[in-house]
Amino acid sequence: MRRSGRHLVWPAIVFLVVCFGTGYWWGRLPAPWLNAALPIVAAVLVVLLSLVPLVLWLNRITIITTRRLIVKHGFVVRERTEFLLGRGSEATLRRGPLQLLTGSGDVIVHAGAEGTMILRDVPRARLVQRAVADLIDQAAATQSARRAG
């Protein structure tokens, strides 16, 4: 899963405004050099304000398996962080006002002295938090059964 798609709303709006604005103003500017520079400026704005946020959004992936949480990010240098659910003690949910409106939130997985892992701005945060909590309980039950047997 990726971060909440609400991070792409403003880049999409900027893309549409720049495209419509370029189409409207092209050929209407007083100097010929301004008409020639308009598509170049528009392309730079689209790349900086629309394409870069999209690439950054695509950059981070969170994978939840029955045994671990995996967070991957990076393009040139790929970084991978793993968190074993068997070491987790609880999963909590933290939401801000905007996250409440969109149904997203931060899922915080605690592991005592081992540290914590924060899954930032995940979509359907309540469902993800419940699933991670259930997986932690299952991993704890499996570990205690292995120790007893």
Secondary structure, 3 states (H helix, E strand, C coil): CCCCHHHHHHHHHHHHHHHHHHHHHCCCCCCHHHHHHHHHHHHHHHHHHHHHHHHHHHHCEEEECCCEEEEEECCCCCEEEEEEHHHCCEEEEECCHHHHHHCCEEEEEECHHHCEEEEEEECCHHHHHHHHHHHHHHHHHHHHHHHHC
